[in-house]
Amino acid sequence: MTVLLLWLSVGVPTLTLLDEEVMAPAGGWRSLAIALRQRPAVLECTYTVRRGAPVRLWLIERSELPKFSTGRLRPLAISGPHKTGELRQALRLGDFVLIVDNRLEARQAAELHLRVSLVFAAGQAGELPPDRRRLIVGLSLAYLLALSWWAWRRLGPKLRAGLRQ
């Protein structure tokens, strides 16, 4: 337990790129350029619309920016059109653009509080292959069943004797 608390108390290096009010024009969009040159990071964005229409966040590679107005791009991540939301995406080295899109509601501008941070973790989070995931789940269930059986063998007779009294 102490080791877990110590692990949780260790801070993860975070760089806040933006934490301020942003205006997205009616029927338009604003962008923020993000360049990762030294090591990969996780991009964390949160937003709350103070006044105006719901907005959508797009995270794209910088090379995709000319395709944004045509809609024929391959975004890395998109948030839904909401008044509050968040976006989280692991990024490799390269140039990226975060776009605050207010084109869905062309009648009114949107004023929102936007917080954009880069989290640099010591190890890159990944996903295990399906075979390894099944193995880990199977071993975990086998351990849980073995532990439950052992506990029942040790405590079962004492519990039954206690109920008879």
N, C-alpha and C positions, 0 to 999 in steps of 0.2 A: 504494500500500500504506500509506503514511504517513497519507494522508487517511482511509482506512478505519479505521486504528487510532485516529486522533483522534476520528472520529465515534463509534466504539464506546466510547471512554473518557468521552464526555460523558454525564453522568447524566440520567436522565429523572426529573422530579419525581414522587415517590411519597409518599403519605400512608397510614401504617399505622393502620387503624381499630381492629383487635383482634389481639392475639398472645398468647393465653393458653389455659388449660384451661377447657373448657366441659362442663357436665353436661346431657345430654338425658335426661329421665325415661323410665322404661319405658312404652312405648305412648304417648309424648307428643312434644312438640317445643318448641324454643326459637327465639326470633327476635331479629334485630338490625335496627334501623331505619337506613336509609341515605338521607340527603337530599343531593342535588346541586343547588346553587343558582347557582353562578357559571359553571362550564364543564363540558362533558361529560368523562367519564373512562372508563377500563377498570377493571372490578372484577376483582380476582384473589383467589381463595380457595383455600387448601390446608388439608387436614385429615388427621389421623392418629388413629384410635381407639386409645386406650391400654388401655382395659378395656371390655368389653361388646359389644354387638351392632353390626353394620354400620349406618351411617347414610346418609342421602341429603340433599343440599343442594338447596334450592329458592330461586330468585331470582324474586320477583314484584313487581309494582307494588303500592303500599300500598293502592290501591282494591280489589285482588283478595283482600286478607287475610280478609275475612268469608267468602269462598267456599272458603277453604283446607280447612276441616273437611268440606265436602261433596264436595270433589274436582272441582268444576266451575269450575276457574279456567284461565286462560291464562298459564302460567309463561313468563318470559323465558328461563330456563335451568334445567336439572335435572341433577344428577350421579347416577350409578348408586349402588345400595346397596352400598357397599364399606367396608373398614376404612381405606383411604387413598384420597385422590382430590383432584381440583382442579376448579375452576370458573372460567371466564374469560368475561366478557361486556362488550361496549361498552355504556355507558349514556349516555343523553341527560339533560338536566336534568329533575328530578322527584324524587318520593319512592318509595323502594323498600324491600323487606323481604327479608332473607336468613334462611331458615328451616333449622334443623338438625332433620331429621325422623327420629324413632326409633319410628315407629308400626308398622313392618314386624315388628319383634321386640318384642312387648309384654311379655315376661317379664323382661327385664333392662335396666337403665339403661346408657347409653353415656357414657364419659368420654373426651373427645377434645381434642387440641390443635388449635385453629383459628386460622388467620392470615388476616386480611382486609385487603386494601390497595386503594387507588385509585391508578391510574397516570394522570397527566395528561400526555398527549403534545402536542407542538406542533401536529401535524396529526392529523386523525382518520383512522384506517385505514378503508379502504373496499374495495369490490370493483368491478372494472371490468365494464362491460357485456359480454355474450358476444361481440359483434362486435369490440370493441376487443381483448379477450383473444385471439381468433383472429388478429387482425392482428399483435399483438405476438409471439405464438408463431411465426407464419409468417415475420415479419421476422427473428426470432432464428435460426430454422432456416436461412433463406437466407444470413444472415451467416456462420453456422457452416460451411455447405457451401462458400461462396465462400472462406473462410479456409482450409479443408482443401484445396480444389482448388489455391489459390495455393501453399500449403506443399508439396504434392505436386509441383507444377511446378518449384519451386525446389530441393527436396531429393531428388526422385525420381531424376534422373540420377546424382547423387552417391552415393546409396545403392546403386543398381544397379552403378555402377562399383566401389564398395568391396566388394561381394559377389563380383565376378568375380575380384578379386585374391587 
